[in-house]
Amino acid sequence: MNRNIILSLLFSIAIALPTFAGEGMWLPLLLKALNEEEMQSMGMKMSAEDIYSVNQGSLKDAIAHFGGFCTSEVISDQGLLLTNHHCGYSEIQSHSTLDKNYLKDGFWASNLSEELANPGLFARFIDRIIDVSEDVLAGTDAATTDAERDAIIAKNIDALKGTMVLKAYEEVQIKPFFNTNQYFAFVTVTYNDVRLVGAPPESIGKFGADTDNWEWPRHTGDFALFRIYAGQDNMPADYSAENKPYTPKHSLPISLDGVEEGDFTLVFGFPGRTKQYLPGVAVEQTLNVLNPAKIEIRDNALGIVGKAMREDPNIKLKYASKFASIANYWKKWIGESLGLEKTNALDKKAKFEAELVQRSPAAKTYLEEFDTYYKAIEPYALVKDYFSEVTGRNIELMRVASISKRLVDRYDNNGEEGYKGYAGRVIPFFEGLYKNYDASVDKAVFTSLVELYKNNIDAKYVPKAIQGNVNGLADKVYNGSMLANGEKYIKLLKEGSPADVVKALNADPGFQVYNEWAEVYHQEAAVQYSGINTKIDSLQRLYMKAQMDAFPEKKFYPDANSTLRVTYGQVNGYEPKDGVWYEPVTTLGGVIAKYIPNDYEFDVHPKLVELYNDKDFGEYATQDGKIPVCFLGSNHTTGGNSGSPAIDAYGNLIGLNFDRVWEGTMSDINYDKSICRNIMVDARYILFVVDKFAGAGHLIEEMNLVHPKLGQVNLMPTVGEKACCADGSDCSKCETMCTPEGLVKSCKKCMKKQKQCKKHKDCCKS
């Protein structure tokens, strides 16, 4: 890395006004300079080099981007991959039928041959991160317009990629940071053979479902197990029966010691998107205009779909994943708005902006321009959110029509060749969509949301096609459109000529409604929105730089952009409202207390009830004989951190991140340690479910279980040395263990079974 770039970067974001411990999504490359001291003051025993290193195996080598939308981690030397149940939900669903319902009953492969392939699913590792700001921004100071600056940057990125030395299996992504004020390159290695190994039933993996989503106390075992497969050389390879389990550079040991209030927690992953540095006027628009609109739209859709799911088990199976997806951000927006109000986010922004103007008078001009731009963009932003929510996310027939419109455009612009190239990608997508589609449900959603659109959007943005009687329009569309009949439409796509398909689409009543709707939206709102938003983006870049220049003593962390980040905090409860305090740990007793037989959200599997009643907890119980389920931390997380490992002070897995508390979902815009908490499944609950509930002890045997609080601290297996085991056999994989006689080599297998070696009967307990 260029020395001048390092000095410039550290000056701008490192010198020392402390942020709240727990705030920030930090680049692992810069932990040594920015965060190591604070992390160690909070209890961390590792060094920054243990977390991120390019010279030796480190924590980052166990962290994989799961499918590009979640995080996962390697937890064995055989490529066993842990992530959230909800991250693997679509894969679990795709393998499910009414006869073999893995969502309802769970799935556990008893050996490698039973593990299930998932075409299109990948696990991507970060090999190294490089600051490339100097190369990417070279020459941009001379640019007189944003377009010219963008062109220079694009040219520089292309040139830089051409000069980077990569191995055959490596790729590079170059991403902007701090609103394009800095750039980093991420060299990646992607494995495309990822197979389903195990998943608990929904009654564990989705316990509490939508009622408990974003809530505390939480009792959800939100985890699933996959496995990465590689070619015979351990390098990435397409799916093949000849592939073998991947041998990682590093896998995470798993702590059996659990957590206590104040324990250090590190969350490593790929957070999706945050907007911490917006002006107050943007936050106000989100709070008072855009969030309420999106919430109302999804309120209507969820009410209809939820009713249908409760009445028909087949519809429940089809719509389970879609319902969860729609409900997820609906509830998040509600909590975000409540959190912004509770923490007086607008007042905080106003105070910060006043201090910024005091330090940098030029910033006043930026804030005045923001006021003008956000006022101008508001009506177009509202229409944009309505159009995308209604036609792009909630009415499935309109979504099919929008994708089909691209197919028609490819034919019109590029002829049969353009059509066929796109059709080859579209047909498999439609097959998956229609597998879980019900026209009667979609028709009811259409009727409700079209009426809502008409009533809440200015008439100039409402196409004539939907201005009349909505019930009559719904009958016309769903009775006459082939888009409501997946079998018929896919048959035409596969067998019809491009010309025939385009002709049929142009005559289709559903396609015609969407076409007119989209045309009005693009002409009356999208173009205008884009023009103003370009000005806002340009101003945000200048505003971001102004903040960093005005507060050189403050640590600035970049907004999330789906790149690898570290966030650190501690196990903490919180006060959601006056007079109420939430403890940071929940137990299996809370699952039983919430148990409602045959309820789709709170049913409990009989085997789990039996284990609880018999207190058959194995080695996974706490000292007071309870099974921990979930715990809270003050880590700054967001979407994309689902499946991220929660790591202890020594580098061991202690939990699995899967959610945030409702009151703290506004952390994407305004992190506040008083109520921002992330929710994690306790690793011991995961082990308990795998071992005692599922009987999948062969998976436990793969893992490296440790007791860091009892003296056994993240000690990797030593291959080749043999030890005498309690059963008289030899083991080829042994690890160091503390005994009264000093450090000895002890059999990994025996330790997991809590046996003792013949020569060392009294192992350390402290």
BAVEXZA-126426 format. One record per residue: residue in one letter; y negated, z negated, x of N, C-alpha, C in turn. Coordinates in steps of 0.1 Angstrom, whole numbers, plus 5000, padded with zeros to 4 digits. Layout:
BEGIN
AYZXYZXYZX...
end
This chain:
BEGIN
M501250005008500050005000498850005009N497750085005496550095013495849955013R495449905026494949775028493649755020N492749865020491449855013491649834998I492649904992492949894978493449754975I494249694984494749554981493549464981L492649474991491449384992490649394979S490349524975489549544964490149494951L491449514950492149464938492149314937L492449244948492549104948491149044946F490149104951488749054949488449064934S488849174928488449184914489249104904I490449074908491249004898491948874902A491648834915492348714920491648584922I490448594925489748464929489548374917A489748274918490148154912489748084900L489048134891488848064879490148054871P490847944869492147944864492147984849T493148064846493448094831494247984826F494447984813495447884807496747914813A497447804818498847824823499647874811G500247994813501048054802500348184798E499048194799498448324795498648434806G498848554801498848664810500148734812M500148864813501348944816501149004830W501748954840501348974854502249074860L501749164869502549254876503349184887P504649194887505449124897505049154911L504549274914504149314927503049224933L502249164924501049084929501248934927L502448884924502648744921502248664934K502648704945502348634958500948594959A500048694957498648674958497948604947L498448634935497748584923498248454916N499648444916500248344907501148244914E501648274925502748194931502348044932E501148014936500747874938500647804924E500147864914500047804901501447784895M502347884897503647874892504447764898Q504247744911504947634918504347504914S503047494911502447374906502947334892M503447434885504047404871505547374872G506047374884507447324885508447434891M507947554893508847664898509247634912K510547644915511147624928511347754936M511147864930511347994937510048034944S510248144952509048204958508848334950A507648394952507348524946508348634951E508848614963509848714969511148704962D511448584957512748574949512648644936I511448664930511248724918511148874919Y510348924929510149064931510249094946S511249174950511349214964511849364964V511449434974511949574976512949574988N513049464995513849455007515149385005Q515349314994516549244991516649224976G517849184971518049164957517149054952S516549074941515648974935515848974920L515148884913515248874898515049014892K514049084896513649214890514849314889D515849294898516949384899517949354888A517849244881518649214869518049244856I516749294856516049324844516049474841A516449514829516449654825515749674812H515049784812514349834800515549884791F515649824779516749854770516349964760G516850084762516450194753515050234753G514250174761512750204761511950124751F512650034744511949954734512149804734C513149764742513349624744513649594758T513949464761514349424775515749374774S516449384786517749324787517949274801E519049204804519249154817520749154820V521049174833522449174837522949024840I524048984834524448854835525848834841S526348944848527648934855527649044866D528649024875528749124886529549244881Q529749254868530449374862529549444852G528249424854527249504845527149454831L527549334828527449274815525949254812L525549314800524149314797523849234785L522849154785522449064774521149114768T521049124755519749154749519749094735N518749124727518749064713519649144704H520149064694520849134683520049234676H518749204674517849304667517549424676C517649404689517449524698518649614697G519849564696521049644695521449674680Y520649634671520949644657521349784652S520649884656520950024652522250064658E522550024670523850064676525049984668I524849864665525849784658526049854644Q524949884638524949954625525650084625S525450164636525950294637527550294638H528050184643529450174644530150104632S529250064622529749994611530050084599T531050044591531350104578531549994569L531850024556532149914546533449854550D534349924556535649874560535649794573K534849844582534649774595533149744596N532749634589531249604589530949504600Y530549564612530249484623528949404621L528049454613526849374610527249244603K528149254593528549134585529549044593D530549104599531649034605531549014620G530649084627530549074641531549174648F531349184661532249274669532449214683W533649214687533949164701535049244707A534749314717535749394725536549304733S537949314732538749224739539049274753N538749394756538849454770537949574771L537849624783536949734786537249854777S538449884774538750004766538250004752E537949874747537549864733535949864732E535249874743533849874743533350004738L532350004730531950124722530750194728A530850334730529750414736528650424726N527450444731526250464723525350574729P525650704724524950814729523350794728G522650824738521250814738520650684743L521550574743521050444748521050444763F520050384769519950374783519450234788A519750204800519250084807518450134819R517250104820516350154831515850034840F516150044853515749944862514549994870I513649894874512549924883513049904898D512950004906513349984920512149934928R510949994926509749944933508549984926I507449914928506149934922505149964933I504350064932503350104942501950124937D501050054943499650084939499150214944V498850304934498450444938497050474933S496250364931494850384925494050474934E494050454947493250534956493550684955D494850724954495250864953494850914940V495150844929494950894916493450904912L492650814917491250814913490350894923A490950954933490251024943489451134937G488151144939487251244934486751224920T487151114914486651094900485151044900D484650994910483250944910482351064908A482751184912481851294911481951364897A482851314888483051374875481851334867T481351434859480151414850480551394836T481751424832482251394818483651334819D484051274808485351214807486451324808A486151434802487151544803487351584817E486351594825486451634839487151524847R486851394844487551284850489051294847D489351314835490751314831491551434838A490851544839491451664846491751634860I490851564867490951524881492151434882I492251334874493351234874494651304872A494751394862496051464859496451544871K495451614877495851694889496251604901N495651494903495951404913497351344911I497751314899499051254896500151354899D499851484894500851584897501051604912A499951604920500051624934500851504940L500551384936501151264941502651264939K503051304926504451304923505151404932G504451514936505051614944505351564959T504551464963504651414977505551294978M505951234967506751104967508151144971V508751064980510151084984511050994975L511851064967512750994958514151034960K515050944958516450974958516851054946A517951124946518351214936518451144922Y518751014922518850944909517650874905E516550884913515350814910514350904902E513450834894512350904888511150814890V509950874887508750794889507850814876Q507250694872506350694862505050634867I503850704865502550664869501750614857K501350494857500750434845499350384848P498450394838497050344840497050194836F496150124843495849984840494349954839F494049854832492649814830491849934825N492350004815491650114808491350224818T492350264826492250374836491450344848N491150214850490350174863491350164875Q492650144872493650134883494850204878Y495750234888497050304885498150254894F499350244888500550204896501650294893A502450324903503650404902504850314901F505850344892507050274890508250364893V508950334903510150414907511350354900T511950434892513050384882514350444885V515450374881516750424881517350394867T517850504861518250494847519750524845Y520450424838521850444835522050474820N522750584818522850644804524150614797D525050534804526350504797526250344795V525850314783525650174779526550144767R527550054768528450034757528349904750L528649894737528549774730529849684733V529549564737530649474741530849364730G529849304725529949194716528749174708A528849134695527749094687528248994676P527448884675527848794664527548854650P528148794640527748844627526348814623E525848884613524448864609524148724606S525148654601524948514597524548424609I524848474621524348414633523248484639G523448614642522448704649521148724642K521248714628520048734620519848624610F520348504614520248394605518748364602G518448344589517148324585516348454581A516948564587516448704584514848704582D514448754571512948774569512248644566T512848554560512148424556511748354569D512648344579512448274591511748354602N511648484600511048574610509648524613W509348524626508048474631507748324628E508848244625508648114620509248014630W508747884629509447774636509447664626P510547584626511747584634512647704631R513247754642514147874641515547834645H516447904639517947874641518748004642T518148104649518848234649519448254663G520748294663521448334675521248484678D520048524681519648664681520048724695F521348754697521748814709522948914707A523048994716524249094716524549124731L525749164733526249204746526549344748F526149404758526449544761526949554776R527349664780527749674794527249814800I526749804812526349934818527549984826Y527750114824528750184832528150284842A528750304853528250394863529450484868G529050584876530050674882530850594893Q531750664899532650594909531850544921D530650604923529750564934528750464930N528950404918527950304912526650364909M526450494909525250554906525250604891P524050634886523950674872524850794869A525450794857526350914853526350914838D526451034833526651054819527950994814Y528050964801529250894797530550974801S531550894806532850954809533850834809A535050874804536150774804536450724818E536050804828536250764842535250674848N534150654841533150564846533650424847K533050344856533450204858532250104855P532549984853531349884851530449884863Y529149884860528149884871528149754879T528049764892527849654901526349634904P525749534899524249524901523849464915K522649494918522049424930521949274928H521649234916521549094913521949074898S522548964895522848924881522348784880L521948744868521448614865522548514863P522548404871523448294868522948224855I523748154848523348094836523447944837S522347874834522347724835522947664823L523847564825524347474815523547354812D522447334819521747214819520647204808G520347324802519347324791517947294795V517147264785515647254787515147124782E514047074787513346964782511846994781E511146914774509646934772509046934786G508247034789507547044802508247124812D509547164810510247244820509547384822F509547434834509047564837509847674831T509147774826509847894820509248014825L510048114829509548244833510248344824V509448434818509948544810509648674817F510648754819510548884827510948994817G510049094816510449204807509349314806F509449394795508649514794507849504781P506749414781505949404769505249534765G505249564752504749694748503249714748R502449644740501049674740500249554736T499249524743498249424739496849474741K495849404735494449444736493649324738Q493749264749493049134752491549154754Y491049274758489649284763488749364753L489149364741488349434731487049364728P486049434724484749364719485049294706G484149204703484349124690484349214678V483549314678483449404666484749474663A485549504673486849564671487849454665V487749334670488649234664488249204650E487049204647486549174633487049284624Q487049414628487549524620489049504617T489749464628491249444626491449334616L490749224617490949114609490549134594N489449204592488949204578489149334571V489549444578489749574571491149634573L491549644586492849724588494049644585N494149514590495349434587495549414572P494549384564494749364550495349494543A494849614547495349734542496849754545K497149744557498549764561499549664555I499049534554499849434548500149464533E499149514526499349544512500349664510I500249764518501149874517502649834519R502849754529504249704532504649604522D503749524516504049434505504849514494N504249624490504749704480506049764483A506149824495507449884499508549784500L508249674507509349574509509849514495G508949494486509349444473510349534466I510149664467511049754461512349764468V512349784481513549794489514349664489G513649554490514349424489515149404476K514549434465515149424452516449514451A516349634456517449724456518549674465M518249614476519249564485519949444479R519249364472519949244466520849284455E520549404448521349444437522549534441D522549594453523549684456524049664471P525249624474525649594487525649724496N525949844490525849964497524449994502I523449974493522049994497521649894508K522149774507521849664517522349714530L523549774531524049814544523249934549K522850024540522050144545520650104549Y520050004542518649974545518349854553A519449794558519249664565518349674577S518549774585517749794597516349844594K516249934584514849974580514049864574F514649784566513949674559513449574570A514349544580513949454590512749514598S512849644601511749704609510449704601I510449734588509249724580508649584579A509549494577509149354574508649294587N509049334598508749274611507249274613Y506649384613505149394616504349354604W504849364592504149314580503849164581K504949094585504748954586503848914599K504049004609503248984621501848994619W501349094611499949114608499448994600I500248944591499748824583499448714593G500448684601500348574611499248594621E499048714625497948754634496648714628S496448754616495148734609494848584608L495948514604495748364602495448294616G496148344626495848284639494548314645L494048434642492648474646491648384640E491848354627490948264619491048124624K492348074626492547934630491947904643T491947994653491447974666490048014668N489348054657487948104658487748214668A488648314668488648414678487348494678L486748514667485448584666484348504673D484348374671483348294678483548294693K484848294697485148294712484648424718K484848534711484448664716482848664717A482248614707480748614707480248534719K480848414721480348334733480648404746F481748464747482048544759481148654762E480848724751479848844752478448794755A478048684750476748634754476648594768E477748534774477748504788477848624796L478648724792478748854799477348924800V476548924789475248984789474348904799Q474448774799473648694808473948724822R475148754826475548784839475248934843S475449014833475349164835474549224823P473249224824472449274813472849414808A473349494817473749634813474849634802A475649524801476749514792476149504777K474849464776474249464762474349604756T474049704764474049844759475449884755Y476549844762477849874758478149804745L477849684743478149614730477349674718E476149714721475449784710476049914706E476549994716477250114713478550094706F479249984710480449954703480149924688D479149854685478749824671478649954663T477950054669477650184663478950254661Y479750264671481050344671482050284661Y482150144661483150084652482750094637K481450094635480950114621481250254617A481050344626481250484622482750524620I483650454628485050494627485750424616E485150314610485950234601486550314589P485750394582486450464571487550554575Y487450624587488450714592489650634596A489450514603490550434607491350384595L490650344584491350304572492250414567V491750534566492550644561493650674570K493450664583494450684593495650594591D495350464589496350364588497150384574Y496350414564497050444551497950564552F497450674558498250794559499550774567S499350704579500550684587501550594581E501050484575501950384568502650444556V501950524548502550574536503450694538T502950794546503750914548504650904560G504250824570505050824583506050714584R505950614576506850494578507550444566N506950464554507550394543508150484532I507550604531508150704522509050804530E510350784529511150864539511151014536L511051054524510951194521509751264527M508651184527507451234534507551244549R508351144554508551144568509451264572V510451294564511251414567510351544566A509451544556508551654554507651674566S507151564572506251574583506951634595I508251594598509051644609509351794606S509651824594509951964590508752054592K507551994590506352074592506252114606R506652034615506652074629507652184632L508752184625509752294626509152424621V508452424610507752544605506652594615D505952494620504852534630505452604642R506652544647507252604659507652754656Y508152774643508552914640507353004639D506252954632505053034631504353064644N504452974654503752984666504653044677N505953024677506753064688508053144684G508053174671509153254666510553184666E511653254665512953204664513353114676E512853154688513253074700512552934699G511352924695510652794694511352714683Y511652774672512352714661513652654665K514452734671515852684675515852574685G514852574694514752464704514452334697Y513552334687513252214681514252174670A514952274664515952244654517152164660G517452204672518552134679518351984681R517051944682516751804683516651734670V516151814660515851754647517051724638I518051824639519251804630519951674633P520251634645520951504647520151384642F518851394644517951294638518051284623F518051394616518151394602519551344597E520551384605521851334601521951174601G521351124611521250974612520450914601L519250984598518350934587519050934574Y519651054570520251064557521550984555K522150944566523350854565522950724558N521650684560521250554554520050584545Y520150684536519150714527519550714513D518750664504518950664490517750714482A517950824476516750894469516150804458S516950734451516350654440515450544445V515850484457515050374463513750444468D513850554475512750624481511750674470K512250714459511450754448510550644442A511150524441510450404437509350374447V509650384460508550354470507450454469F507850584467506850694466505950664455T506450634443505650614431504650494433S505050384439504250274442503150304452L503550364463502550384474501550494472V501950604464501050704461499950654452E500350564442499350504433498450414441L498950344451498150254459497150334467Y497650444473496750534481495550584472K495850624460494850684451493850574448N494250454446493350344441492550284452N492950304465492250224476491550314486I491750444485491150544494490050624487D488950654494487950734488488450864484A488050914472488551034466488551154475K487551164484487451284493488651294502Y489451184504490651194513491951204505V491851214492493051224483493251364479P494351424483494651564479494951584464K494651704459494851724445496251704441A497151734450498651724447499051584441I498351474445498651344441497651284432Q496751364427495651304418496051284404G497151354399497551344385498451224383N499351244373500251134369501251124380V501351004385502250974397503750974393N504050924381505450924377505951064375G505151144369505551284367505651354380L504751334390504851394403506151344410A506551214409507751164415508951234409D508951254396510151324390510251464395K509051534396509051674401509551684415V509151594424509451594438510951554440Y511351444434512751404437513851474430N513451534419514451624412514551764417G513451804423513351944427513351974442S513151864450513051894465514451874472M514751974480515951964488515851854498L514651804501514451704511515051564506A515251554493515751434487517351444487N517851554492519351574492519751604506G520051504514520351534528521451624531E522551624523523651714525523251854524K522451884513521952014510521052064521Y520151984525519052024535519752044549I520551954553521251974566522152094567K522752124556523652244555522752374557L521552374550520652484552520152494567L519852384573519352384587520452434596K521752404593522852444602523252594600E523152634587523752764584522752874581G521552834577520552924573519752984585S519253104584518453164595517153094595P516453094607515153034607514153084596A514253214594513353264583513653204570D514953194567515453134554514952984553V515152914563514752774563513252754560V512452834568510952824566510552874552K511152974547510853014533511252914523A512352844525512852744515511852624516L511452584528510552474529509152504523N508652614525507352654520507352654504A508552674499508652674484509052534478D509352444487509852314483508752224478P508952164466507852074460507451954469G508451894475508251774483507451824496F507851934502507151984514505752024511Q505552084499504252124495503252004493V503751894487502951774485502551724499Y503451714508503151664522502151754529N502451884528501551984535500151974531E499851964517498551954513497851814517W498651714516498251574519497851574534A498651624543498351624557497151714560E497051824553495851914556494551844552V494551774541493351694537493051584548Y494051514551493951404561493351464574H493951564579493551614593492151674592Q491751744581490451804580489351704578E489651604569488651514565488551374573A489651344580489651214586490151214601A491251284604491851274617490851334628V490251444625489351504635488151414638Q487651364627486451274629486851144636Y488051084633488550964639488750994654S489351104658489651134672488351144680G487351214674486151224682485451094685I485351004675484750874677485650784686N486950794684487850714693487750754707T487550874710487450924724486250854730K485150844723483950774728484250624730I484950564721485350424722486150404735D487150484737488050474749487250484761S486350574762485450594774484650474776L484050414765483250304766484050174770Q485250174765486150054769486450054784R486550164790486850174804485650114812L484450154808483250094814483049944811Y483349914799483249774795484249684802M485449734804486449664812486049634826K485449734832484949724846483749624847A482949634836481849544836482249394835Q483349364828483849234827484349184840M485149274847485749234860484649214870D483649294870482549284880481749154877A481549124864480649014861481348874863F482648874863483448754865484348764877P483848774889484748794901485648674903E485248564898486048434900487248424891K487348514881488348504871489548594874K490748534870491948624872492048704859F492048834861492248934850493648984851Y494448984840495749054840495649174831P496349284835496249404827496949394813D496349464803497049464790498449524792A499349484783500749534783500749684780N501649754787501749904785503249944787S504149854784505649884785506049894799T505349834809505749824822506249684826L506949674837507549544840506549434843R506649324836505749214838506449074838V505748984844506148844844505148754837T505648674828504748574822505448434823Y504648334826505248204829504548094821G505247994818504747884810505647764811Q505747684800506547564800507147544786V508147464785508747434772507747334765N507247374754506247294747506347314732G506147204725505947204710504547244707Y504147234695502747264691502347214677E501147214674500547164662500147284653P500847324644500447444636499347414626K499247294622498147254613497947104614D496947054608496546914610497746824604G498146734613499146634609500546674610V500746794615502146854617502346884632W503446834637503846864651505246914651Y505447034658506747094659507347064673E508547004672509346974684509747114690P510047114703510347244710511747294709V512647214704514147244704514747224691T515547324687516347304674517847304678T518647254668520047244671520947294659L522247304662523147354652523047274639G522647144639522547074627521547134618G520447194624519447264615520047384609V520947454615521647564608522347524596I523147414598523847364586522947314575A521847254579520847204569520247314561K520147434567519547544560520647624552Y521847594554523047674548522947684533I522947814528523047844514524147944512P525347894507526447984506526148114499N526648224505526548364499525148414499D524148344505522848394506522748484518Y522048604516522148704527521248654539E520448564537519648514548520148384555F520748294546521148164551522548124549D523448224547524848194547525348154561V526348074562526848034575528348064575H528848124586530248164587531148034587P532248044579533147924578533547874592K533847964601534247914615533147834621L531947874620530847794625530747654619V530947654606530947524599532047434604E533247494606534347424611534147364624L533547444633533247394647532247284646Y531247294638530247184636530947054631N531747064621532346944615533246884625D533946964632534946904642534346864655K532946894657532246864669532946934681D533547054678534247124689533247214696F532547154705531447214712531747254727G532847204732533147234746532147184755E531847254766530947214776529447244773Y529247294761527947354758526947254751A527447134748526647034740525746964750T524646914744523746834751524346694754Q523646604761524146474765524346394752D523546414742523746344729524646414719G525446504724526446564716526046674706K524946734709524446844699524446974706I524547084697524547214702523147264701P522347294711521047354710521047494705V520147534698520047674692518847754698C517647704696516447774700515547674707F514547724715513447644720512247724722L511147654723509747714724509247714738G508447814742507747814754506347864752S505447834762504047884761503848014768N504948094770504848224776504148324768H503348404774502548514767503448634765T503948654753504848764751504348854739T505048964738504749054727505949144724G505749244715506849344712507249404725G508549434727509049484740509649374749N509049244747509649134753510949084746S511249144735512449114728513649144737G514549044739515649054748515349014763S514048974765513648924779514348794782P514848784794515448654798514348544799A514748424795513948304798514648244810I513948224821514448184834513848054839D514747974844514247834848513547834862A513247724867512547704879513247754891Y514647764890515447804901515947954900G515648024889516048164888517348184879N517648074872518848084863518448114848L519248184841519048214827519148084819I518148054811518247934802518047974788G517648104785517548144771517148294770L517048334758516748474755515648484746N514548544750513348564742513548654730F513148614718513248714707512148714697D511148614698510148614687508948534692R507948524684506848434686506648354673V505948244674505648174662504548244654W504648224641503748304632502248284635E501848154637500448124639499948184652G500848224661500448264675500648414677T500948494666501148634668499848704672M498748644670497448704674497348704690S498348664697498248654712498148804717D498448904710498149044714496749064716I495848994708494449014709493748894715N494248774712493548654716494548544719Y495048534732495948424735495248294735D495848194729495348064728496547964729K496547884740497647804743497947704733S496947664725497147564715498247604704I498347724701499347764691500247884695C499947954706500748064710502048024717R503148044710504448004715505448124713N506248134723507348234722508648154718I509548224711510848164707511948224714M512848134719514048174727515348114722V516448194722517748144719518148064732D518647944730519147864741520447934747A520547944760521648014766522947944763R522947814761524147734757524647774743Y523747804734524147844721524847984722I524348074731524948204733526348184738L526548094748527848074754528748014744F528247914736529047854726529647954716V528748044711529148144701530248234708V529948284720530848374726532248304728D532248184733533448114737534148054725K533447954718534147874708534247954695F533148024691533248094678533948224679A533648304689534248444689535648434697G535848334705537048334712537148434723A535948474728535848574739535648514752G536548424756536448354768536548444780H537148564779537148664790535748704794L534848704785533448734789532748614796I533048494792532548374799533048374814E534348424816534848424829534048514839E533448614833532648704841531348644846M530848544839529548494842529548384853N528448364859528248264869527448144863L528248044858527647924852527347814862V526147764861525647664871525047544865H524847444873524247314869523047284878P521947354877520847324886520347184886K520347124875519746984874520746884879L522046924882523046834887523346864902G522446944908522646974922523147114926Q523747184916524247314919523147414915V522447474925521247544922521447694925N521647774915521647924917522247964930L523547934931524247964944525248084940M524948194947525748314944527148304949P528148374943529548364948529648424962T530548354969530848404983532248474982V532248604985533448674983534348664996G535648654995536548655006537048525011E536348415008536848285012537648225001K538748155005539648104995539647944994A539847894982539847754980541147714973C541547594975542747544968542347494954C542947544944542547514930543447414924A543047354913543747254906545147304902D545247434899546547484894547347534906G546947514918547647544930547447694935S546647774927546447914931545247924940D545148044946544048074954543048164946C541748154949540748234943540048324953S539748444950539048534960537548524958K537048464947535648444945535348294944C534648244954534348104954532848084956E532347964953530947934954530747794959T529547774965529247644970529047544959M529547424962529347314952529047184959C528247104953527846974959528946864956T529446794966530346684964529846564973P530346444971530046334979530246354994E531146454997531546485011530646595016G529746645009528946755013529246885006L528646995011528847125005530247175008V530947214997532247274999532347404991K533447484994533647604986534647564975S534247594963535047554951535347684943C536447684936536847804928535947814916K535447934915534547964904535247954891K536448004890537247994878537547844874C537847764883538147624880536947554876M535747584882534547514878534147544864K534447664860534047704846534947624836K536147594840537047524832536947374834Q535947334842535647194845536847124851K537647204859538647144867538147104881Q538947034889538546994902539547044912C539047074924539847114935540646984940K541847004945542646894950541946814960K541246874969540646804981539346734977H538746764966537446714962537446674948K537746554945537946504931536746454924D535746414932534546354926533346444929C533046534921531846624923530546554919C529446594925528246534923527746544908K527146444903526646454889525146444889S524546424901523046414902522646464916
end
